[in-house]
Amino acid sequence: MDFTRRDTLALGAGAAAMALLPLRAMAQADPNAEMVGAPDDFLAGATAGTGDLTLTAPEIAENGNTVPISVDAPGAVEIRVYALGNPTPGVATFRFGPLAGAQAASTRVRLAGTQDVQAIAKMADGSYVTAMKTVKVTIGGCGG
């Protein structure tokens, strides 16, 4: 295919115009994203019972910078994890759509010291269930 001078100028002008336009997808934050705050903000006045929510965390963590946790709540639409002793307690939010194979997730969190880790799951029927585990964070792996 031969490009004429007119085709080349038109292509160059189009490329320059595209380069000057802002990329909305890259520059815009998700308007539906919520900051993870305190557990009471998530519950919005509801009470959380105990149920089919499993929170797995180590009893003793030698390094508070990377503490592995996992949550599993069959039938949940959202699970939030809180480290109640941290300055900002909300550490993770997991949302599950209708095509999710399992309502389970795992991550690593940072804990400021020995504290309770709480998971709250919002179930598909609108109810809430909670689970809590105490994690001892040792300094230098001394066990205390």
C-alpha positions, 0 to 999 in steps of 0.5 A: 500500500502506498501512502501519499503525502496527504495520507501521511499528514492525516495519519500524523495529525490523528496520532497527535490528536490522540496523544493529546486526549486524556486517557479516562480509564487510566486517570479515573479512580473507581467511583464504587470503591469504598475505603475499608474502615471499622467493622461497624461501618460495614455492618451499618447497624446490623448484628453479625452472628457466627456461622459458616465463615472460616478464618485461618491465621497462624497462632504465632507470627514470627514476622508481623510484616507478612502474616498469612491469612485466609477466609472461606465463607460459602454463599458470601457476596463480600468478606472484609478482614480487620486487624483490630489493633492496627491504626487503620483496622481495615486490611482487606476486602474481597467481593464475589460475583455470581460466577465465582467458583468459591467464596474463599481468598487468602492474602498476607497482612501487616500486624502492628503487634499481638492483636485480634484479626476479625473477618466479617462476611455478608451473605447472599441473603443479607445476613452477616457472620463473623469469625475472630482469631488472636495472632501473637506477633513475636519480635525476632521469633522469641515466642513472647 
